[in-house]
Amino acid sequence: MSRIGRQPISIPKGVEVRVLDGNILVKGPLGQLQWGLSPGIQASIENEKVSLSRSNDSAKLKALHGLTRAEIANQVKGVKEGFQENLEVMGVGYRAQIQGSELSFSVGYAHPVSIGLPKGVEASVDKQTSISLKGIDKRMVSLVAAQIRSMKVPDVYKQKGIKYVGEILRKKAGKAGKK
């Protein structure tokens, strides 16, 4: 069996997990999420733990077994604690601001660039250079963070762009001059 898939998921206090018609519904203090089970994957809830099993050992089902377990574990953690991604805008004149339900960036282009925030993801901007994204769905929070970062990927020569907080950028030396 899958090493990840066979591990049971413990359900903390305040979180409710139900299996309904091939879907798993996770409800907690921060909200609710659901995940559709693939054909061949079964879920059972016993002793405040969710266990997953699969019907056969095909390669695709093995992969889905571990994926489903990881997604449900993330949903349980998300409705209890939530997820957060932090980004940093680096560069002279580079800044971010919130305009309604959109994030607007000035990152060296001739015009400001805006990204709409999907439902369930909240953003806050500190000092125009620090962006914090919060939400209960890890996939959505990470996806929005990746979209923001891809707008202006950090430059390895000038150290300008949008990067994750804690991401280490190795500065490359520029072109050597003539002697």
C-alpha positions, -999 to +999 in steps of 0.1 A: +000+000+000+009+036-003+030+049+026+012+082+027-022+068+018-023+042+045-017+067+073-049+076+091-058+113+095-067+123+131-097+146+134-091+174+159-118+187+182-141+212+166-137+196+131-164+174+116-157+150+087-185+132+068-185+109+038-214+117+015-219+100-020-183+098-030-174+132-014-157+140+018-171+171+036-148+188+062-163+214+084-146+234+111-144+268+128-130+286+098-153+272+071-160+240+051-143+223+022-151+191+002-131+167-019-145+142-044-132+107-040-119+090-071-136+057-082-117+030-064-109+050-033-130+044-002-130+064+030-141+053+065-143+072+098-136+053+130-124+065+164-119+102+153-097+091+124-102+090+087-088+060+069-085+055+031-083+023+011-082+014-025-098-014-045-067-025-065-030-019-069-029-001-103-003+026-106-029+054-111-049+043-080-018+041-059-010+077-068-045+088-062-045+071-028-016+092-015-030+124-031-064+120-016-050+114+018-028+145+016-056+167+003-080+156+031-052+161+057-047+196+043-084+204+044-086+192+081-057+215+090-071+243+068-106+245+085-089+243+119-059+267+115-059+280+080-029+285+057-007+316+050+018+325+023+040+356+025+056+373-004+080+402-006+083+428-034+119+438-040+131+466-063+133+504-064+098+517-071+082+483-069+051+482-047+018+465-041-016+477-029-051+464-024-079+479-045-112+464-036-110+426-042-078+430-064-041+433-058-025+460-079+013+459-085+037+484-099+067+462-108+086+479-136+061+476-163+046+507-181+013+501-164+001+487-131-007+449-131-038+436-112-047+402-100-082+394-087-084+374-055-106+343-057-133+336-031-117+322+001-084+340-002-077+372+017-047+395+012-031+422+033-002+445+023+022+459+048+046+488+039+037+483+002+064+456-001+051+427+020+021+407+009+003+382+031-022+357+017-046+337+040-072+311+035-085+277+044-078+260+011-040+253+007-043+248-030-060+282-037-036+301-014-005+285-030-019+290-065-025+327-059+009+331-044+025+314-074+005+336-098+017+367-080+053+355-080+052+346-117+042+382-125+078+393-119+101+364-111+131+375-091+161+385-112+193+367-103+215+396-114+197+426-099+178+409-071+145+426-082+111+410-084+086+392-062+098+363-040+085+342-012+096+352+023+124+329+032+133+321-004+170+323-008+182+339-041+218+335-051+231+366-068+250+360-100+280+381-110+274+404-140+294+404-172+331+409-166+345+441-181+373+444-207+409+449-194 
